[in-house]
């Protein structure tokens, strides 16, 4: 019960070392942690933020790289000696 009161009454959490994170991530996190729902950015806005778009692009690129690596490995394993 005490934790619920603290969440509601304390300021939003902050990063221990903000300099260790990109400004883009710090901004996005701040938008997510606005306590008042009417002041908080909506889902479409948060999903279209440059941090999420960049992360999605990197994740997609990572999947493409993983598939390419898997294909090269598969060819090496299946190729005749």
N, C-alpha and C positions, 0 to 999 in steps of 0.2 A: 504494500500500500504506500509506503514511504517513497518507493521508487517512482510510482505514478505521479505523486505530488511533485517530486523533484523534476521530472520530465516536463510537467506542465508549467512549473514556476521558474526554473533555471533558464538562463540564456542557451541558445543552441550550442552544441559542441563545436570546437574549432580544431584545426590541425595543430599538432604539437610543434611541427616544423614546417610552416607554410612555404619557406624558401626551398624546401626539398620537392615541392610539387609545382607543376606548370600553372601559370596564371589562368589558363583556360579551365583546367580541372578545378582549381580553387574557386573560380567564379561559378561554375556549374554546381559544385557542392554547396556553395552558399545559397544558390537559388533553391536547391532541394531542401535545405534546412530552415527555411523561413517558417516560423511557428504558426502564424495566422493563416489559415487556409485561403481566405479571401485575398491575401497579399502574395501568396505563393504562386509561382509559375505553374501553369497547367502541364499535363502530360505532353501534348503536342509541342509546346514550347521547349520543354526539357529535352524531348527526343530530337528536336531539330537544332539543339545547341551545337556549336562547333566541336566541343569535346566528344559528344556522343557520335556525331557524324565521323569524326576522325577515328574514334575507337572502332566503330562499325567497319570503316574502310580497312583498318589494320587487321581486324579479325577476319574479314573476308579475304584479304590478301594472305593471311596466315593459313586459312583453310586451303586456298589455291596452292600455296607453297607445299603444304602437307600432301595434297593430292598429287602434285607433280613429283615430289620425293617418293611417294608410294609407288607411282607408276614407274619411275626409274629403277627403284629397288625390285619391283615385280619383274621388269624386263631382265634385270641382271640375274635374278634367281631362276627364271624360266628359260633363259637363253641356253642353247646347246654349248657344251664345252668344246 
